[in-house]
Amino acid sequence: MSAENGKTRTDSSADGALAALRRARLRAERLALATGTCLVVAVDGMPVRVQPRPGVADGVRNPISAPR
């Protein structure tokens, strides 16, 4: 919920949601690498195809950098 409603999410709730999103992204990238397909992500509200990051298959990831 938003702060305008007077209710906010707890930090642990938001952290858990963010962790779940990161795990889902990692699984999607590994699947895309295994099948030789692209990912579809939103960039400025538009769908864009991107190649998965090769380091994902090796377990190397940098959650800060966005794929190009």
Long-range contacts (C-beta under 8 A, 24 or more apart in sequence): 22-63, 26-56, 26-61, 28-52, 29-53, 29-56, 30-56, 30-57, 33-57, 39-67, 41-67
